[in-house]
């Protein structure tokens, strides 16, 4: 189906849910904006702790900073379920278990 003038959808929540909404709106021709939620260390893009993987058009996948380039993105640009999230500090060795 083609685009529907005057119709758009917005979603926020867990990534799997927003991916499911994207899988419904895309075939229906409804543009979807998603509000990405990430931990933000500095809030202005310097620490890169809030990145999400995106792809613009047919270009290569790259990372966008949620704090400064988002937090709202076109759902079609998000690389969903990419399995390259940063591990929590408890498992990466940054914090020693007590």
Residue pairs with C-beta under 8 A, 6 or more apart in sequence:
1 27
1 28
1 29
2 29
3 29
3 31
4 28
4 29
4 30
7 30
7 31
8 30
8 31
8 32
8 33
9 21
9 25
9 30
9 31
9 32
9 33
10 32
10 33
10 34
10 35
11 17
11 18
11 21
11 22
11 32
11 33
11 34
11 35
11 75
12 18
12 34
12 35
12 37
13 37
15 80
15 81
16 81
18 34
18 75
18 78
18 80
19 78
19 80
19 81
21 32
21 34
21 75
22 32
22 34
22 75
22 76
22 78
22 80
25 31
25 32
25 75
26 32
26 75
26 76
31 74
32 74
32 75
32 76
33 72
33 73
33 74
33 75
34 72
34 73
34 74
34 75
34 78
35 70
35 71
35 72
36 52
36 66
36 70
36 71
36 72
36 73
36 78
37 66
37 71
38 49
38 50
38 51
38 52
38 66
38 67
38 71
39 49
39 50
40 49
40 50
40 66
40 67
41 47
41 49
41 50
42 49
42 67
43 67
44 67
44 68
45 65
45 67
45 68
45 69
48 63
48 65
49 86
50 65
50 66
50 67
51 63
51 64
51 65
51 66
52 63
52 64
52 66
52 70
52 73
52 78
52 79
53 61
53 62
53 63
53 64
53 78
53 79
53 82
53 84
54 61
54 62
54 63
54 64
54 73
54 77
54 78
54 79
55 61
55 62
55 77
55 79
56 62
56 77
61 79
61 82
64 70
64 73
86 92
89 95
90 97
